[in-house]
Amino acid sequence: MGVRMEWSDFRDFGLYLVTDQDLCLGRPIVDVVLQAVQAGVQAVQIREKNNNTRDFLALAKVLVKEVQVKYNIPVIINDRVDIALACGASGVHLGQSDMPIADARKLMGTRRIIGITAPTMPDLEQAIKEEVQYIAVSPVFPTNTKKDTAPAWGLEGMRKARAFMDEKHCTIPLMTIGGINTQNAKEILNTGVESIAVVSAICSAPNIDETVKEFLRAFQK
Protein backbone atom coordinates (compact mmCIF):
# COMPACT_ATOMS: atom_id res chain seq x y z
CA MET A 1 0.00 0.00 0.00
CA GLY A 2 1.50 3.33 -1.03
CA VAL A 3 1.81 6.19 1.42
CA ARG A 4 -0.74 8.92 0.78
CA MET A 5 0.83 12.32 0.04
CA GLU A 6 -2.31 14.48 -0.27
CA TRP A 7 -4.09 13.94 3.03
CA SER A 8 -6.21 17.00 2.35
CA ASP A 9 -8.34 14.95 -0.08
CA PHE A 10 -9.18 12.36 2.60
CA ARG A 11 -12.91 12.34 3.38
CA ASP A 12 -13.82 8.93 4.79
CA PHE A 13 -13.31 9.64 8.51
CA GLY A 14 -16.08 7.20 9.46
CA LEU A 15 -15.32 5.75 12.89
CA TYR A 16 -12.80 8.19 14.35
CA LEU A 17 -10.90 7.23 17.52
CA VAL A 18 -9.76 9.92 19.97
CA THR A 19 -7.16 8.69 22.44
CA ASP A 20 -7.11 8.99 26.22
CA GLN A 21 -4.49 6.91 28.04
CA ASP A 22 -6.32 7.38 31.36
CA LEU A 23 -9.35 5.50 29.99
CA CYS A 24 -7.46 2.48 28.62
CA LEU A 25 -7.92 0.20 31.66
CA GLY A 26 -4.18 0.15 32.29
CA ARG A 27 -3.33 -0.97 28.74
CA PRO A 28 -0.68 0.94 26.76
CA ILE A 29 -2.32 3.50 24.48
CA VAL A 30 -0.32 2.27 21.47
CA ASP A 31 -1.71 -1.26 21.94
CA VAL A 32 -5.28 0.06 22.22
CA VAL A 33 -4.92 2.17 19.08
CA LEU A 34 -3.40 -0.65 17.05
CA GLN A 35 -6.15 -3.07 18.09
CA ALA A 36 -8.76 -0.48 17.10
CA VAL A 37 -7.11 0.21 13.75
CA GLN A 38 -6.78 -3.49 12.96
CA ALA A 39 -10.49 -3.89 13.78
CA GLY A 40 -11.47 -1.12 11.35
CA VAL A 41 -11.17 2.37 12.89
CA GLN A 42 -10.72 4.80 9.99
CA ALA A 43 -8.90 7.74 11.64
CA VAL A 44 -7.05 8.40 14.90
CA GLN A 45 -6.70 11.63 16.83
CA ILE A 46 -4.04 11.80 19.54
CA ARG A 47 -5.46 13.81 22.43
CA GLU A 48 -3.30 13.34 25.51
CA LYS A 49 -3.90 16.40 27.68
CA ASN A 50 -1.74 15.14 30.55
CA ASN A 51 1.42 14.57 28.48
CA ASN A 52 4.23 17.09 28.39
CA THR A 53 5.45 18.19 24.97
CA ARG A 54 8.29 15.70 24.77
CA ASP A 55 6.14 12.71 25.74
CA PHE A 56 3.34 13.85 23.41
CA LEU A 57 5.79 14.08 20.51
CA ALA A 58 7.31 10.68 21.28
CA LEU A 59 3.87 9.05 21.29
CA ALA A 60 2.88 10.86 18.11
CA LYS A 61 6.00 9.65 16.29
CA VAL A 62 5.27 6.04 17.26
CA LEU A 63 1.64 6.23 16.12
CA VAL A 64 2.50 7.97 12.86
CA LYS A 65 4.90 5.14 12.10
CA GLU A 66 2.65 2.30 13.31
CA VAL A 67 -0.72 3.61 12.04
CA GLN A 68 -0.29 6.24 9.35
CA VAL A 69 2.67 4.71 7.54
CA LYS A 70 1.75 1.03 7.94
CA TYR A 71 -2.02 1.27 7.49
CA ASN A 72 -2.39 4.50 5.49
CA ILE A 73 -4.83 5.79 8.12
CA PRO A 74 -4.62 9.46 9.14
CA VAL A 75 -3.12 10.33 12.50
CA ILE A 76 -4.40 13.74 13.60
CA ILE A 77 -2.93 15.74 16.47
CA ASN A 78 -5.21 17.55 18.89
CA ASP A 79 -4.49 21.30 19.28
CA ARG A 80 -0.74 21.20 18.64
CA VAL A 81 0.33 22.33 15.17
CA ASP A 82 3.98 22.11 16.23
CA ILE A 83 3.62 18.46 17.27
CA ALA A 84 1.77 17.63 14.05
CA LEU A 85 4.56 19.11 11.95
CA ALA A 86 7.36 17.58 14.02
CA CYS A 87 5.99 14.02 13.84
CA GLY A 88 4.76 14.12 10.23
CA ALA A 89 1.11 13.63 11.16
CA SER A 90 -1.53 13.90 8.46
CA GLY A 91 -3.25 16.77 10.22
CA VAL A 92 -4.35 18.72 13.27
CA HIS A 93 -7.65 19.17 15.09
CA LEU A 94 -8.37 22.67 16.36
CA GLY A 95 -10.81 23.91 18.96
CA GLN A 96 -12.28 27.39 19.17
CA SER A 97 -9.47 28.60 21.46
CA ASP A 98 -6.62 27.08 19.45
CA MET A 99 -4.60 28.61 16.62
CA PRO A 100 -6.84 30.24 13.98
CA ILE A 101 -7.38 28.05 10.94
CA ALA A 102 -5.79 30.50 8.51
CA ASP A 103 -2.58 30.61 10.55
CA ALA A 104 -2.53 26.84 11.00
CA ARG A 105 -2.99 26.41 7.24
CA LYS A 106 0.00 28.64 6.53
CA LEU A 107 2.14 26.40 8.72
CA MET A 108 0.60 23.06 7.73
CA GLY A 109 0.43 23.73 4.00
CA THR A 110 -2.32 22.58 1.64
CA ARG A 111 -1.67 18.83 1.77
CA ARG A 112 -2.66 18.16 5.37
CA ILE A 113 -5.95 17.78 7.19
CA ILE A 114 -7.32 20.49 9.46
CA GLY A 115 -10.42 19.63 11.46
CA ILE A 116 -12.38 22.11 13.57
CA THR A 117 -14.73 21.82 16.54
CA ALA A 118 -18.03 23.72 16.23
CA PRO A 119 -19.76 23.79 19.64
CA THR A 120 -22.56 26.17 18.58
CA MET A 121 -24.55 27.03 15.46
CA PRO A 122 -22.66 30.35 14.98
CA ASP A 123 -19.40 28.33 15.12
CA LEU A 124 -20.78 25.98 12.46
CA GLU A 125 -21.83 28.93 10.30
CA GLN A 126 -18.24 30.21 10.45
CA ALA A 127 -16.64 26.78 10.03
CA ILE A 128 -18.24 26.09 6.64
CA LYS A 129 -16.42 29.17 5.29
CA GLU A 130 -13.02 27.82 6.33
CA GLU A 131 -10.51 25.63 4.53
CA VAL A 132 -11.07 22.53 6.65
CA GLN A 133 -11.39 18.80 5.93
CA TYR A 134 -14.10 18.10 8.51
CA ILE A 135 -16.30 19.88 11.06
CA ALA A 136 -17.00 18.26 14.43
CA VAL A 137 -20.29 19.57 15.82
CA SER A 138 -20.17 18.69 19.49
CA PRO A 139 -21.14 17.41 21.92
CA VAL A 140 -24.04 15.39 20.60
CA PHE A 141 -24.80 14.11 24.12
CA PRO A 142 -23.44 15.09 27.56
CA THR A 143 -20.11 13.41 28.28
CA ASN A 144 -17.80 12.91 31.25
CA THR A 145 -14.73 12.56 29.03
CA LYS A 146 -14.41 16.28 28.44
CA LYS A 147 -15.63 18.73 31.07
CA ASP A 148 -15.48 22.10 29.28
CA THR A 149 -18.10 21.41 26.62
CA ALA A 150 -20.98 23.52 25.37
CA PRO A 151 -24.58 22.32 25.87
CA ALA A 152 -25.34 19.09 24.03
CA TRP A 153 -26.84 19.38 20.52
CA GLY A 154 -28.89 16.21 20.79
CA LEU A 155 -30.28 14.31 17.81
CA GLU A 156 -32.48 17.22 16.75
CA GLY A 157 -29.43 19.48 16.80
CA MET A 158 -27.59 17.06 14.53
CA ARG A 159 -30.49 17.13 12.09
CA LYS A 160 -30.45 20.93 12.13
CA ALA A 161 -26.68 20.95 11.50
CA ARG A 162 -27.10 18.56 8.56
CA ALA A 163 -29.97 20.61 7.12
CA PHE A 164 -27.97 23.83 7.45
CA MET A 165 -24.95 22.35 5.65
CA ASP A 166 -27.18 20.94 2.89
CA GLU A 167 -28.91 24.28 2.48
CA LYS A 168 -25.52 25.95 2.05
CA HIS A 169 -24.40 23.21 -0.37
CA CYS A 170 -21.47 22.51 1.96
CA THR A 171 -19.73 19.21 1.24
CA ILE A 172 -17.30 19.28 4.19
CA PRO A 173 -17.70 16.00 6.14
CA LEU A 174 -19.84 16.39 9.26
CA MET A 175 -18.63 14.67 12.43
CA THR A 176 -19.85 14.56 16.01
CA ILE A 177 -18.51 13.43 19.39
CA GLY A 178 -19.75 13.21 22.95
CA GLY A 179 -21.50 10.40 24.78
CA ILE A 180 -21.46 8.10 21.75
CA ASN A 181 -21.64 4.35 22.30
CA THR A 182 -22.60 1.24 20.36
CA GLN A 183 -26.24 1.59 21.49
CA ASN A 184 -26.81 5.11 20.12
CA ALA A 185 -24.40 5.21 17.15
CA LYS A 186 -27.01 4.15 14.59
CA GLU A 187 -29.54 6.83 15.54
CA ILE A 188 -26.81 9.48 15.44
CA LEU A 189 -25.74 8.39 11.96
CA ASN A 190 -29.39 8.41 10.86
CA THR A 191 -29.44 12.20 11.40
CA GLY A 192 -27.08 12.59 8.45
CA VAL A 193 -23.80 12.82 10.35
CA GLU A 194 -21.07 11.15 8.30
CA SER A 195 -18.52 10.44 11.02
CA ILE A 196 -18.64 9.67 14.73
CA ALA A 197 -15.70 10.29 17.04
CA VAL A 198 -15.36 8.04 20.08
CA VAL A 199 -13.15 8.15 23.17
CA SER A 200 -14.21 6.06 26.16
CA ALA A 201 -16.47 3.63 24.29
CA ILE A 202 -13.37 2.24 22.56
CA CYS A 203 -10.52 3.14 24.94
CA SER A 204 -12.36 1.54 27.88
CA ALA A 205 -13.85 -1.39 25.95
CA PRO A 206 -12.91 -4.77 27.44
CA ASN A 207 -13.03 -6.23 23.91
CA ILE A 208 -11.81 -3.56 21.49
CA ASP A 209 -12.11 -5.70 18.37
CA GLU A 210 -15.77 -6.58 18.94
CA THR A 211 -16.66 -3.02 20.02
CA VAL A 212 -15.15 -1.48 16.88
CA LYS A 213 -16.92 -4.02 14.68
CA GLU A 214 -20.22 -3.27 16.42
CA PHE A 215 -19.72 0.45 15.74
CA LEU A 216 -18.96 -0.30 12.09
CA ARG A 217 -22.21 -2.23 11.77
CA ALA A 218 -24.02 0.99 12.65
CA PHE A 219 -22.63 2.53 9.45
CA GLN A 220 -24.24 -0.15 7.29
CA LYS A 221 -27.39 1.06 5.53
C-alpha positions in Angstrom: 0.0 0.0 0.0 1.5 3.3 -1.0 1.8 6.2 1.4 -0.7 8.9 0.8 0.8 12.3 0.0 -2.3 14.5 -0.3 -4.1 13.9 3.0 -6.2 17.0 2.4 -8.3 15.0 -0.1 -9.2 12.4 2.6 -12.9 12.3 3.4 -13.8 8.9 4.8 -13.3 9.6 8.5 -16.1 7.2 9.5 -15.3 5.7 12.9 -12.8 8.2 14.4 -10.9 7.2 17.5 -9.8 9.9 20.0 -7.2 8.7 22.4 -7.1 9.0 26.2 -4.5 6.9 28.0 -6.3 7.4 31.4 -9.4 5.5 30.0 -7.5 2.5 28.6 -7.9 0.2 31.7 -4.2 0.2 32.3 -3.3 -1.0 28.7 -0.7 0.9 26.8 -2.3 3.5 24.5 -0.3 2.3 21.5 -1.7 -1.3 21.9 -5.3 0.1 22.2 -4.9 2.2 19.1 -3.4 -0.7 17.1 -6.2 -3.1 18.1 -8.8 -0.5 17.1 -7.1 0.2 13.7 -6.8 -3.5 13.0 -10.5 -3.9 13.8 -11.5 -1.1 11.3 -11.2 2.4 12.9 -10.7 4.8 10.0 -8.9 7.7 11.6 -7.1 8.4 14.9 -6.7 11.6 16.8 -4.0 11.8 19.5 -5.5 13.8 22.4 -3.3 13.3 25.5 -3.9 16.4 27.7 -1.7 15.1 30.5 1.4 14.6 28.5 4.2 17.1 28.4 5.4 18.2 25.0 8.3 15.7 24.8 6.1 12.7 25.7 3.3 13.8 23.4 5.8 14.1 20.5 7.3 10.7 21.3 3.9 9.0 21.3 2.9 10.9 18.1 6.0 9.7 16.3 5.3 6.0 17.3 1.6 6.2 16.1 2.5 8.0 12.9 4.9 5.1 12.1 2.6 2.3 13.3 -0.7 3.6 12.0 -0.3 6.2 9.4 2.7 4.7 7.5 1.8 1.0 7.9 -2.0 1.3 7.5 -2.4 4.5 5.5 -4.8 5.8 8.1 -4.6 9.5 9.1 -3.1 10.3 12.5 -4.4 13.7 13.6 -2.9 15.7 16.5 -5.2 17.6 18.9 -4.5 21.3 19.3 -0.7 21.2 18.6 0.3 22.3 15.2 4.0 22.1 16.2 3.6 18.5 17.3 1.8 17.6 14.0 4.6 19.1 11.9 7.4 17.6 14.0 6.0 14.0 13.8 4.8 14.1 10.2 1.1 13.6 11.2 -1.5 13.9 8.5 -3.2 16.8 10.2 -4.3 18.7 13.3 -7.7 19.2 15.1 -8.4 22.7 16.4 -10.8 23.9 19.0 -12.3 27.4 19.2 -9.5 28.6 21.5 -6.6 27.1 19.5 -4.6 28.6 16.6 -6.8 30.2 14.0 -7.4 28.0 10.9 -5.8 30.5 8.5 -2.6 30.6 10.5 -2.5 26.8 11.0 -3.0 26.4 7.2 0.0 28.6 6.5 2.1 26.4 8.7 0.6 23.1 7.7 0.4 23.7 4.0 -2.3 22.6 1.6 -1.7 18.8 1.8 -2.7 18.2 5.4 -6.0 17.8 7.2 -7.3 20.5 9.5 -10.4 19.6 11.5 -12.4 22.1 13.6 -14.7 21.8 16.5 -18.0 23.7 16.2 -19.8 23.8 19.6 -22.6 26.2 18.6 -24.6 27.0 15.5 -22.7 30.3 15.0 -19.4 28.3 15.1 -20.8 26.0 12.5 -21.8 28.9 10.3 -18.2 30.2 10.4 -16.6 26.8 10.0 -18.2 26.1 6.6 -16.4 29.2 5.3 -13.0 27.8 6.3 -10.5 25.6 4.5 -11.1 22.5 6.7 -11.4 18.8 5.9 -14.1 18.1 8.5 -16.3 19.9 11.1 -17.0 18.3 14.4 -20.3 19.6 15.8 -20.2 18.7 19.5 -21.1 17.4 21.9 -24.0 15.4 20.6 -24.8 14.1 24.1 -23.4 15.1 27.6 -20.1 13.4 28.3 -17.8 12.9 31.2 -14.7 12.6 29.0 -14.4 16.3 28.4 -15.6 18.7 31.1 -15.5 22.1 29.3 -18.1 21.4 26.6 -21.0 23.5 25.4 -24.6 22.3 25.9 -25.3 19.1 24.0 -26.8 19.4 20.5 -28.9 16.2 20.8 -30.3 14.3 17.8 -32.5 17.2 16.7 -29.4 19.5 16.8 -27.6 17.1 14.5 -30.5 17.1 12.1 -30.4 20.9 12.1 -26.7 21.0 11.5 -27.1 18.6 8.6 -30.0 20.6 7.1 -28.0 23.8 7.5 -25.0 22.4 5.6 -27.2 20.9 2.9 -28.9 24.3 2.5 -25.5 26.0 2.1 -24.4 23.2 -0.4 -21.5 22.5 2.0 -19.7 19.2 1.2 -17.3 19.3 4.2 -17.7 16.0 6.1 -19.8 16.4 9.3 -18.6 14.7 12.4 -19.9 14.6 16.0 -18.5 13.4 19.4 -19.7 13.2 22.9 -21.5 10.4 24.8 -21.5 8.1 21.8 -21.6 4.3 22.3 -22.6 1.2 20.4 -26.2 1.6 21.5 -26.8 5.1 20.1 -24.4 5.2 17.2 -27.0 4.2 14.6 -29.5 6.8 15.5 -26.8 9.5 15.4 -25.7 8.4 12.0 -29.4 8.4 10.9 -29.4 12.2 11.4 -27.1 12.6 8.4 -23.8 12.8 10.3 -21.1 11.2 8.3 -18.5 10.4 11.0 -18.6 9.7 14.7 -15.7 10.3 17.0 -15.4 8.0 20.1 -13.2 8.1 23.2 -14.2 6.1 26.2 -16.5 3.6 24.3 -13.4 2.2 22.6 -10.5 3.1 24.9 -12.4 1.5 27.9 -13.9 -1.4 26.0 -12.9 -4.8 27.4 -13.0 -6.2 23.9 -11.8 -3.6 21.5 -12.1 -5.7 18.4 -15.8 -6.6 18.9 -16.7 -3.0 20.0 -15.2 -1.5 16.9 -16.9 -4.0 14.7 -20.2 -3.3 16.4 -19.7 0.5 15.7 -19.0 -0.3 12.1 -22.2 -2.2 11.8 -24.0 1.0 12.7 -22.6 2.5 9.5 -24.2 -0.1 7.3 -27.4 1.1 5.5 
